[in-house]
Amino acid sequence: MSILIGNIMRIALQVLAGVGVGELMDKFVKPKVPEYYTENISPGFKPGKLIWFIAAFVFAFMILKWVGRKLKIKLLR
């Protein structure tokens, strides 16, 4: 089960790092090359989206644990 949690944390860190890189590109690259970047690269940080993302992972994790208990799958218990 710890492998599953590790994978979820790794994916979450990659998503958050991607948002951070997009914000940095909007801040530093866009002013230097305005004709190529007509829109922002990053969609922006919105707490509601982050809360929804975390809630979705928690809900999926709970479903996996429930399925693991019902079907007696050792990896998911």
N, C-alpha and C positions, 0 to 999 in steps of 0.2 A: 504494500500500500504506500510505503514511503517513496517508491519509484514514481508512482502516479502523482503524488504531491510535488515531487521534484520536477517532473515534467510540466506540471501546471505552473509552478513558480518560474521555470525557465521561459515558458511562453509569455507569461505576464511581463517578465523583465524585458524580453525582446520587444514586446508591443510598446511598453513605456519608453524604452530606449529609442524606438523609431519615432515616437511622438516628440521626444527631446531633440533628435537630429533634425526633424522637420521644422521645429521652432527655431533652431539655430540657423538653418538655411534661410528661413524667412527673414531673420534678423540681419544676417551678414551677407548672404549671396544676392538676395533679391535687389537691394539698393545698387549693387555694382553692375547688374545685368538686367535692367528693367524691361527690355523688349522681349526677353524670353520668359519671364515670370509675370504673367498678367494677373494671376491669382495666387493666393497663399498656398504654399506647399502643404503645410500642416493644417488639419481641420480645426486645430485649437484644443485647448484642454477644457473640458466641461465636467464638473463633478458628477452630474447626473449620469453621464455615460460611464464614468469610472465605477460608480456605485452599481449600475446595471450590469457591467462586465463582471464585477466581483460576485454579485448575487447570482448571476448565471453559472459561474464556476462552482459556487457553493451548492447550488441546487443540483447541478450535474453530479457533483461529488456525493451528495446524499443519495441520489438515485442509484449511483454505482454501488455504494455500500449496501443499500437495500437489496438490489439485484444479487449482489454477491452473497448475502445472507440467505436469501430465498433459494438460490440455485446451488448453494454450497460451493462456490468458487473461491478457492483459497486466496488467490491473488487480489480479489476485490473485497475481502472481508475486513 
